[in-house]
């Protein structure tokens, strides 16, 4: 009976130790106290070499501190202690990625999927692995699985569309690029998505050099045959107004194109100026220079020259 109690007590202590390592490690990671985490996890492993959570969080804290070589043995130990732990295997894969060991990274993610077929992060990272190897069909399949569970995942949305582009499946991509831009118009990916969209002959979004920055903006839209701007388009004029507020030396050229109707083109330019000044009365009209044409705009894209019957351009000037 006494031996049974000793065994039970030992199991309880082991569980408490593991729980303590998990709670302590989680706290240090959340608060970015990596050195304290490393010291504490080393201490825990010294007291119990079978403490898998201590090994895992030792790896996490080393990796978060930019020490990928030091973190690798810790993750390997965690996986050795608990081979079927999906998170341990996932982070081992991430560690391999940090060391540019892409083959073992791929194997780790595959292991995660064997353990948990619905693991979203591993599914996404496997998509990235196939994408980086130019295996576009396989990449699309994994990104499809991610999007089914997380319809607005930015990496999956962008990379799936790019993989389909590489496969030559371009006709149906217009809506995919527009969906991405509706939610994620900023940054390098946003600009790349616009270039793809424009190459397909859709100019509902365009990249503009505004001052010293290139920004992706939704092209102003109007009611058919009128100068009434759509509500969604006002977000673009608000961004322009904010930039002009911050840079008092900035002037902007508003150039409107309407094939065969110069008067409508003029009215649309005037309406855009009015929208820029709405709520920004300090922006002088002399800083908003208007032009209008009754011819299409012509744009050179990666797929050749495209013409746009109705559109608006913004070109900035700095004193």
C-alpha positions, 0 to 999 in steps of 0.5 A: 500500500505504501509503494502505491502511495509513493508512485501516486505521489511521484506521478502527481509531482510530475504532473505539477512540474509539467503544469508549472513549466507550461504556465511559467513558459507561457507567461514568459513568452507572452511578456517577452522575458526570454532570458528569464524563460531560458534560465527557468526552463533549464532549471526545470529540465535539470530537476526533471529531464522528462519535462517535455513542456520545459524543453518546448518552452526552452526552444520557444524562448531561444527561438524568440530571442533569435537563437535558432541554433540553440533552440533546435536541440530543445525542440528535438527533445520535446518531440522525442519525449512526446512524438505525437504532440502536434505543437511540438512538431509544428515548432520544430518545423518552424525552427528548421525553417529559421535555419533554412533546413527546408527539407526537415521543415517540410517533414515536420509539418507532414508529421503534424498533419498525420497527428492532426489532419485539421491543423490549420497552421501546419496546413498553411505552412505546407502550402507555403512549402509547396509554393516555395518549391513552385509546386503550384497545384499542391500549394493550391490544394493546401491553401484551399483547405485553409480558406475553407476553415479561415475564409479571410486568411491573407497569406492563403488568399494571396498565395492561392491566387498567385499559384493559380496565376503561375498555373495559367488559370487567370480568367477566374482570378479577377474576383480573387484578387479583388477579394484580397484587396478589399480586406488587405490593400496595404503593403507589398502584397497589396501592390502586387495584387493590383499589378495582377488585377490590372494585367487582367484588365481590371482597374478597380484598384490602382497603385499611386505614388502619393508624395514619397509613398506608393499606396494602393487605392480603390479607383473612384467609382461613379454612377453610370453617366453621372458624377455621383461618387460611390460611398466605397470610393470615399475611403480613397479620397479620405486617404488622400486628404489625410496625406495632404493634411500631413504634408502642406507642400503636397499638391495633387493632380486629379485627372479624369477620363471618360471616353466621348464625354469631356463634360462628364469627365470635368464634373467627376474631377470637380466632385473628387476635389469636393470629396477631398476637401470635405472635412478638410477645409484647410486644404486649399483648392489651389493644391488640387489641380484638375484635368479631364479628357474625353479619351480612354486612359492607356496603361502598359501592363505585364500582359500588354497595353490596356485601355480604360474608357472611364477612370481617374488618376492621381499624380502628386507634386511636391514643392 
